[in-house]
Amino acid sequence: MQIKFCGGINTVTGANYLVEVEKSKFLVDCGLIQRENVCELENFEPFSYNPKEIKFVFITHAHLDHIGRLPKLIYEGFRGYIYSTLPTKELAKEILLDANKVIKEKCSDWDLDIGNIYNDENVEKILNRWEGINYHEKLNFDDLEIEFFDAGHILGSAFIKISDRNNSIVFSGDLGNIDPLLNKTEDLPFTDYLVLEATYGDKLHIDVEKRKDILEDIIEETLKEERVLIIPAFSLERSQEVLFDIVDLIEDRKVPEVRIFLDSPLSIRILNIYSKYPEFLNEEARNFFVKKDYSRLSYLKIIYDEEDERKIIEEPNPKIIISSSGMLQGGRILGIIKRFIEKENTTILFVGYQPEGSLGRKLLEGEKEVEIERKKYYVKAKIEKLLSYSGHKDQKGLLEWVYPQRKNIKKVFLVQGEENPKIILKSKIEDYLGIKAYIPKENEEIVL
Ligand SMILES: [Zn+2]
């Protein structure tokens, strides 16, 4: 078995791994490269393999940085099959169609003609070649066995074990943190090799247990000081998680009712997919989704169009606005931020990862003057963070997950992280678990 690390190497995003065995070549994930922008120019560069030779693609989960280059793969001649869990397939459809709009916008900024690559027709072609499978339903191809396990990261997310006669390897995808909606990440099974995500390889989520209390304090302050609380959230997962906790606080009468605007049509469509797959949720969330119809909560307003969007701006404080994208790379959130960032009675609460160089990272680092769509803004808003809502395991969580298999694993390959988190996690894995850890370079090929 041979692996080539084609993406997810120099950034957290763009996950793309080529596996070659005697009879076939296949991929694990085919993600979009994202940094400051929702889509970087590298997404138009040729793949470092021939898409026509790829027989299968196994998808860990539906985040854009794991699926976003599939339209390009099919455009360049891929005619194989894609496998993932069923909710991943359904979520992927929504995410890819939405991405096409944002990519088109970005490309017109660059005067770049995206031609026939990232378009709805290619998304349709991909879906026609995409099969849904269950966790632990074993696939057998070309002397290989493939098994999906629950990663607890987003609805339908998986880590994938691939075994041939000699070796086995696990691709972690993204591994979940404590999530109010999902089951915990399943235990790591026996494996010879592990490709491990390192997004938070250098961080500890100190406030996981307290995050709901902190959220309660922030909402109480919003009410008392008549503020607007803006929560930029990924359409997929973070919006649903944060909303779930806020609604829970209101229903438990821990905070008074407050007007909440969910300003992301994509989040609503995704919420409906959650309701469709209760067997993929944990018990508490299952009850909640079965019992409660979000559309009947009088204090929750779902925003479908721009007309409604104007109303959120006019609605007096206090109010809460949850809008996407979570990384402030486009979408409706930018309009909202521009409108409120120079006002003192604004709180912006970050609940997810902000990439290096991004507007979100600049705000978190306390910059007082930022540029949004080529215009300068003075930051008067109060910036708060609750990054433990992040859907990723922190350093401790990653080490604990690997620990039970420490005697069996021959080597861990660290991917999907910035340089520093990977270096720190490498030394922790070597010192605490006694396993060799390696940071692959882009397009490096390794024979197992
Ligand atoms: Zn993810």
Boltz pocket constraint, residues with backbone or C-beta under 6 A from the ligand:
constraints:
  - pocket:
      binder: B
      contacts: [[A, 61], [A, 63], [A, 153], [A, 174]]
      max_distance: 6.0
